[in-house]
Each structure stands twice: as C-alpha cells, then as structure tokens.
Amino acid sequence: MVSEVTLPEGTQVLDFSEKFVMPGLVDLHAHTYTHVSGGFTESNETVPAFLLAAGVTTARAPGSMNPGADFAMRNRINAQLMTGPRYYFAGEYLDLAPASYTFFNAATGAEDLRMKIDYWSAQGATAVKLYTRMSGDALRASVAHAHNHGLKVIAHLGATGWKDAMEAGVDELCHGLAAFPETGLMPKLEGLDQLDLKEPRYAAILRLAASLKVVLVPTAMNLQNFTLDRSPENRRALELLHDGHRA
C-alpha cells in the first residue's frame, strides 16, 4: 500500500484502486502486413502501435512480405524512435519454386535455402518460416541449418505431412487442420466437420507431436476465411481445431 511506503518529496501518486494490472500479452502470430481496400501494405507501421494499445508487449511475425522493412522497423522500436512491442521476426518465407505467392523469393534448392538462413540469422531473425511447397531434402536441410543457428523452425505445410515434418525436426506447425495434409481435405477443407481426430492414424500423429514437444497452433480464426456461415457444421469444425490441439 502507498500509505505504508515512504515516498520521496515531490512524488506523484496516481490512484488506480478501482483498476487492476495484468502482465503484457504475447502475440506469436503477428504479421506486420495488412490487407485493406483491396491491396496489401507490406510492412504497416501502425500495426505495432495497435498491438501495444491492445496490451501486447511482445510480438512475433512468422514470415514477412518485406523482411528488410520489418527488421528496420524493429530496430527503430528498439531504439525508441517509434512505438511498439518487442518484435521477433523470421525473415522471408522459405519456399520452393514455383512459389506459393508472388512476393516470395523462391529457393532453387538446399544450398540456396542455407544462404537465406545465414543472411536472416545475421539480421537478427529468431526463427525461420517454411511454407507449403517445402519438402524432402530441402526441408530437412533447412531445419538442420536453422537449428545450427539456434533458430526455431515454424512451418505452414502443404507438400509435406505433419509426421514427416516433425520427424525432420520442425518445432512448430501453424494453422491446425487447415494445414494438415494427412487429412486429404486441403485446400478446400470440404468434409472437415466429419473428421474424427480419434482415428488411430490421426491420434498417432498427435501423440508424436506431444512426445516431440512440437507446438501445434490452431489459429482457428484462419478457418473462418473459408466460410463465414455460423452453421452447426462450421462450429463443429472450429471446435475440432481446438480439441485436436488439446489432445
């Protein structure tokens, strides 16, 4: 209590007795690019301020549209030249040709991927983000090289299943059932509401994730981009995203 503390002369006391204090929030999927009015802003400098205003004091962006701009923005925040949370970045998306998006700089193979990881690690990246076309030797080489740099490996899968990715050493899988190749439901997710994650083939993969301590991130809101209806079937699909990742 303030009444029990000896305060230096001139100390300003603010009475927040009707309020409470909570720790800063951590947002682990806070891309800085935004999509408004039909176009993308590659590195929106208003995003950090909005995050901080919402109570987010630490944020991570698992992949950048313009990684150079994002790292420069992080440096300005750290130098107290602009307002924002502590930001951690993965740099550019790592993907094989043909790239999933036009802003990707698709890699030609394992050596090219190693060079990219070297570069973004030197810029202060704390993770790498593998995207949907990554598979085989290229994926395994990327995971090993990232770990050699002490970087975490985040993946949004498509060409590689969860089991193979986890056995290759991927640390975190994004977007839950919307990026779970073993279901055979991608990309339209038709029949997702009928999926039974207790089936042995799925349960074994979830047990593997638990044993390897792989982080499974459902990002359930992502599924609502596919359909905005609020039917019982759609609600069931959203529940599956959560239930599966608690298993």
C-alpha positions in Angstrom: 0.0 0.0 0.0 1.2 3.5 -0.8 0.3 4.6 2.8 2.9 2.1 4.1 5.8 3.4 1.9 7.9 6.4 2.5 7.8 8.4 -0.7 10.5 11.0 -1.8 9.3 14.6 -1.8 7.6 15.6 -5.0 6.5 12.0 -5.9 3.3 12.0 -8.0 0.8 9.4 -6.7 -1.9 8.1 -9.1 -4.9 6.3 -7.5 -5.8 3.2 -9.6 -7.6 1.5 -6.7 -10.6 0.6 -8.9 -8.4 -1.0 -11.6 -6.1 -4.0 -11.9 -2.7 -4.6 -13.5 -2.1 -7.6 -15.8 1.1 -8.8 -17.5 1.8 -7.8 -21.1 0.3 -10.1 -23.7 2.4 -12.1 -26.2 1.2 -12.4 -29.8 3.1 -15.2 -31.5 1.4 -14.8 -35.0 1.6 -11.0 -35.5 2.4 -10.4 -39.2 3.1 -6.7 -39.9 1.5 -6.8 -43.4 -2.2 -5.8 -43.7 -4.8 -6.2 -46.4 -7.1 -3.2 -46.6 -9.2 -1.8 -49.5 -8.1 -4.5 -51.9 -4.3 -4.2 -51.5 -1.5 -5.2 -49.2 0.6 -2.9 -47.1 3.9 -4.8 -46.9 5.1 -3.5 -43.5 2.4 -1.5 -41.9 3.9 0.7 -39.2 0.6 1.2 -37.5 0.4 -2.5 -36.5 3.0 -2.3 -33.6 1.1 0.7 -32.1 -2.2 -1.1 -32.3 -0.7 -4.2 -30.7 0.8 -2.2 -27.8 -2.5 -0.4 -27.3 -4.2 -3.8 -27.0 -1.8 -4.8 -24.3 0.6 -6.8 -26.5 4.1 -6.1 -25.2 5.9 -8.9 -27.1 5.1 -10.0 -30.7 6.5 -12.4 -33.3 6.0 -12.3 -37.0 6.4 -15.7 -38.6 7.2 -14.5 -42.1 7.4 -11.1 -43.7 6.2 -9.7 -47.0 9.1 -7.1 -46.8 11.5 -8.5 -44.3 14.0 -5.7 -44.7 11.4 -3.1 -43.8 10.2 -5.3 -40.8 13.7 -5.6 -39.4 14.3 -1.8 -39.8 11.0 -1.2 -38.0 12.1 -3.5 -35.2 15.4 -1.6 -34.9 13.5 1.7 -34.7 11.3 0.3 -31.9 14.3 -0.9 -30.0 15.9 2.5 -30.4 12.7 4.1 -29.0 12.2 6.0 -32.3 8.7 4.6 -32.7 6.1 2.9 -30.5 5.7 -0.8 -30.5 6.2 -4.1 -28.6 9.4 -6.2 -28.6 9.3 -7.7 -32.0 10.8 -11.0 -33.2 11.0 -11.9 -36.8 11.5 -15.0 -39.0 12.6 -13.0 -42.1 11.4 -14.1 -45.6 9.2 -17.1 -46.2 11.3 -20.2 -47.3 9.5 -21.9 -50.2 10.5 -23.8 -53.3 9.6 -22.9 -56.8 7.0 -22.3 -58.1 6.5 -20.0 -55.1 3.1 -20.1 -53.4 2.9 -16.2 -53.6 4.4 -13.7 -55.9 6.2 -11.8 -53.2 8.1 -15.0 -52.2 11.7 -15.2 -53.4 11.5 -19.0 -54.1 14.6 -21.0 -53.4 16.3 -23.2 -56.0 17.4 -25.9 -53.6 19.1 -26.7 -50.3 22.2 -24.6 -50.7 20.1 -21.5 -51.7 18.0 -22.1 -48.5 21.1 -22.3 -46.4 22.3 -19.0 -47.7 18.9 -17.4 -47.0 19.0 -18.7 -43.4 22.6 -17.4 -43.0 21.5 -14.0 -44.1 18.4 -13.6 -42.0 20.1 -15.1 -38.9 22.8 -12.4 -39.3 20.0 -9.8 -39.4 18.7 -11.0 -36.0 16.0 -13.4 -37.0 14.9 -15.7 -34.2 13.1 -18.3 -36.4 12.6 -19.4 -40.0 9.2 -20.0 -41.7 8.9 -22.9 -44.1 6.0 -22.7 -46.5 3.7 -25.1 -48.3 6.0 -26.3 -51.2 8.9 -27.2 -48.9 9.6 -31.0 -48.8 12.2 -33.7 -48.9 15.9 -32.9 -48.7 15.3 -29.2 -49.0 13.1 -29.2 -45.9 15.4 -31.4 -43.9 18.4 -29.3 -44.8 16.6 -26.1 -43.8 15.6 -27.4 -40.5 19.1 -28.7 -39.7 20.8 -25.4 -40.8 18.3 -23.3 -38.9 18.9 -25.3 -35.7 22.7 -24.9 -36.2 22.0 -21.1 -36.0 19.9 -21.6 -32.9 16.7 -20.7 -34.7 13.3 -22.2 -34.2 11.6 -23.7 -37.3 7.9 -22.7 -37.9 6.0 -24.4 -40.8 2.8 -23.9 -42.7 2.7 -27.2 -44.5 1.2 -28.5 -47.8 3.6 -30.7 -49.7 4.9 -32.4 -46.5 2.8 -34.0 -43.8 2.9 -33.3 -40.1 4.6 -36.6 -39.3 7.5 -36.2 -41.8 7.9 -32.5 -40.8 8.0 -33.3 -37.1 10.5 -36.2 -37.6 12.7 -33.8 -39.6 12.8 -31.5 -36.5 10.2 -28.8 -37.2 9.4 -27.0 -33.9 6.0 -25.5 -34.6 3.1 -26.3 -37.1 0.8 -23.4 -38.0 -2.9 -23.2 -38.9 -4.1 -26.5 -37.4 -6.4 -28.6 -39.5 -6.4 -26.0 -42.3 -2.8 -27.1 -43.0 -2.8 -30.8 -42.0 -2.0 -32.7 -45.3 -2.6 -36.2 -43.8 -6.4 -35.5 -43.7 -6.6 -35.2 -47.5 -9.0 -32.3 -47.1 -6.7 -29.5 -48.3 -7.2 -26.9 -49.7 -11.0 -26.6 -49.7 -11.5 -28.4 -46.4 -14.7 -30.0 -47.6 -15.8 -32.6 -45.1 -13.8 -31.1 -42.2 -16.8 -31.2 -39.9 -16.8 -35.0 -40.3 -13.2 -35.5 -39.3 -12.6 -37.8 -36.3 -9.2 -36.9 -34.7 -9.6 -40.0 -32.5 -9.0 -42.3 -35.5 -5.7 -44.2 -34.9 -3.9 -42.5 -37.9 -4.6 -39.0 -36.6 -4.2 -39.9 -32.9 -0.8 -41.3 -33.6 0.4 -38.1 -35.2 -0.9 -36.0 -32.3 0.8 -38.4 -29.8 4.0 -37.9 -31.8 3.7 -34.1 -31.5 3.3 -34.4 -27.8 6.3 -36.7 -27.4 8.5 -34.4 -29.5 7.1 -31.3 -27.8 6.1 -29.8 -31.2 3.9 -26.7 -30.8 0.6 -27.0 -32.7 -1.0 -23.7 -33.4 -4.7 -23.9 -34.5 -5.2 -20.2 -35.5 -8.9 -21.1 -35.6 -9.9 -17.7 -36.9 -8.0 -18.6 -40.1 -10.7 -21.2 -40.9 -13.3 -18.5 -40.9 -11.7 -17.1 -44.0 -13.0 -20.2 -45.9 -16.6 -19.7 -44.8 -18.4 -17.1 -42.7 -21.5 -19.1 -42.1 -22.4 -20.0 -38.5 -23.9 -23.4 -39.2 -23.6 -26.2 -36.7 -21.2 -28.0 -39.1 -18.9 -24.9 -39.3 -19.0 -24.5 -35.5 -18.1 -28.2 -35.2 -15.1 -27.7 -37.5 -13.9 -24.8 -35.3 -14.3 -27.0 -32.2 -12.2 -29.7 -33.8 -9.3 -27.3 -34.3 -9.2 -26.7 -30.6 -10.0 -30.2 -29.4 -7.3 -31.7 -31.7 -4.6 -29.5 -30.4 -5.5 -30.2 -26.8 -5.1 -33.9 -27.4 
